[in-house]
């Protein structure tokens, strides 16, 4: 079970999943916006290839859906993920990392041996 916990919380699996979900939802916003915009253009190619005119309402619906989906993903996926990640894998305390502290100690010992 700890291997699965490490897989979920240590990697970028959740970040990648959130990016795909948000990307698909934003793609729908862009698609409806371009359909609406090309529908406004006189003598556009959309008149020849489209049988259904896209309205501003479809674009507005896509924007509202995107915002709601982003809120749900943030509050029900991202926030619990960050809390669980911090609980199981706390961040290192601020200060000098252990390898830098060791190098500084070696430097100080070399300085003191030269001074003698």
C-alpha angles and dihedrals in degrees: 000000000000090000090057091046090052091047093053100039104032100046131061094254096118092042090053093047092051090048092053093048093048092043093054092047092049090048088060090052092052092046094052092043093053091045090052093045095049089047089060094054115094116238091004125163090249090072090062099043104032126072095184121059114223114227134206087251091066090053092047090049090053092050093049091047090050093051093047092047091048091051093049092048091048098047099036102034113018100040096048090043092054092047092048092046091052091046097050098030108028116198118254115268116258117263137070115338116242095250093051091047090052092050091049090051091052090048092051092048090051091049092050093048091052092049092059 
